[in-house]
Amino acid sequence: MRDTNKNYFMVGYARQDAKGLAESITNSVKQVGFSKSVAEKHSYGVLERTNAPGVLIESGNINNPKNALIISNSTFIRRIVDGINNYIKK
């Protein structure tokens, strides 16, 4: 379990074909206020069993006031969508 006081954004992927998608999303949200934004490989069963590139987004903890402010902002959501669109357009 991650520390709820940390200000981080993580996109997890299980299959190598999803790494580019995870990196595109993390790159899009780097400027919204998280102290750390990373794409990490994990053994998520739900992602390993899919036929398409898939990711899980961990956008911090709403118990952390700074994270709650970031993730409730429409700019943050737009940045995630931009990251997905940038990946698709490649």
C-alpha positions in Angstrom: 0.0 0.0 0.0 1.3 3.4 -0.9 1.7 6.3 1.5 -1.4 8.5 1.2 0.7 11.6 2.0 2.8 11.3 -1.1 1.9 13.3 -4.2 2.3 10.8 -7.1 0.7 9.6 -10.3 1.4 6.1 -11.6 0.2 4.3 -14.7 0.7 0.5 -14.5 1.0 -1.8 -17.4 1.5 -5.6 -17.6 2.3 -6.2 -21.3 5.1 -4.6 -23.2 2.7 -3.5 -26.0 1.0 -1.1 -23.4 4.3 0.6 -22.3 3.9 3.3 -24.9 0.4 4.1 -23.8 1.4 4.3 -20.2 4.3 6.6 -20.9 2.1 8.8 -23.1 -0.4 9.3 -20.3 2.3 10.0 -17.7 4.0 12.5 -20.0 0.7 14.3 -20.5 0.1 14.8 -16.8 3.6 15.8 -15.7 2.7 19.5 -15.4 -0.5 19.3 -13.3 1.1 19.3 -9.9 2.2 15.7 -9.0 5.7 15.4 -7.6 6.2 12.1 -9.3 4.6 10.8 -12.5 5.7 7.3 -13.7 4.9 4.4 -15.9 5.7 1.1 -14.2 5.4 -2.6 -15.3 3.3 -4.7 -12.9 1.8 -8.1 -12.9 -1.9 -7.1 -13.1 -3.9 -10.2 -14.1 -6.7 -8.1 -15.6 -4.2 -6.4 -18.0 -2.3 -9.6 -18.8 -5.5 -11.3 -20.0 -6.6 -8.7 -22.5 -6.0 -8.7 -26.2 -5.4 -4.9 -26.4 -2.9 -2.6 -24.7 -4.3 -1.8 -21.3 -3.2 0.3 -18.3 -4.4 1.0 -14.8 -4.1 4.6 -13.6 -3.4 5.3 -9.9 -3.9 9.0 -9.6 -3.0 9.5 -6.0 -5.2 9.4 -2.9 -8.3 11.6 -2.3 -7.4 11.6 1.4 -4.3 13.7 0.4 -5.6 17.3 0.0 -3.1 18.2 -2.7 -4.0 15.1 -4.7 -7.7 15.7 -4.2 -7.4 19.2 -5.6 -5.4 17.9 -8.7 -7.7 15.0 -9.6 -10.9 17.1 -9.2 -9.7 19.6 -11.8 -11.0 19.2 -15.3 -7.5 20.0 -16.7 -6.2 16.8 -15.1 -8.8 14.7 -16.8 -8.2 16.4 -20.1 -4.4 15.6 -19.8 -5.2 11.9 -19.4 -7.4 12.0 -22.4 -4.7 13.9 -24.4 -2.2 11.2 -23.4 -4.5 8.5 -24.8 -5.2 10.5 -28.0 -1.5 11.1 -28.5 -0.8 7.4 -28.3 -3.6 6.5 -30.7 -2.5 9.1 -33.3 1.1 7.7 -33.5 
